[in-house]
Structures are given as C-alpha cells and as structure tokens.
C-alpha cells in the first residue's frame, strides 16, 4: 500500500520520498543548497521511474507480503544491493506517521 525511501541528502540530512518521487516536508532547519540539490536529484530520478535497485526492493517487499498474508502491515527495511536487495528487518509495529503523511499528500493531490 505504501512505499517510501529514506534517502541521504548530505551533511547528515535524510529525506522521506515516495517511490514516485513525492517528498515529505523536512521539519526543523531549512535545507542547505547542497541538500536541496540532492533532494531535487532524488525526486527527479524517482519521478522518471524507480531505479532497478529500488524496483527490486519494492518487488521483494511485495513477495514477502505474499509469504505472510496473515500480517496486514509490515514495514520491510531493504538495502539496495547487487545482485539482489538485502532484507534488514521487518517491522510489524512501525510508526504510522510517515505512511499517513504520504496518504494525506496523495489525497490532497486527487482533489480538484
């Protein structure tokens, strides 16, 4: 239902970006020019289509959900790697703030 990436920007900053390139606002201090640049590159890349390594993580997460159908929500943490992604962990009791924010952004985008 939801998929997002936590991507490094630079200087220790991280952004939450959906698989289709929508980023959540960053609370706190404004991004530096270098961080804003990195965010723009990530956003553009995802809007043009998820890279192969990201697509592999999304496909692997879907496959894991099929193996555990009794668990309705799991946040799978994947590490993009070659030749296939590495599963870091699955979190059943994950915080719902990030997926709720993405759902809200998507709902607002659908309004006329």
VENPEUR-V171614 format. One line per field, one symbol per residue. burial: 1 if it has 16 or more other ideal C-beta (glycine too) atoms within 10 Angstrom, else 0. A space follows every 10 residues. Layout:
burial = ???
This chain:
burial = 0011101010 0010111110 1111010000 1000100110 0110010001 0001011101 1000100000 0001110100 0000100001 0000000110 0100000000 00
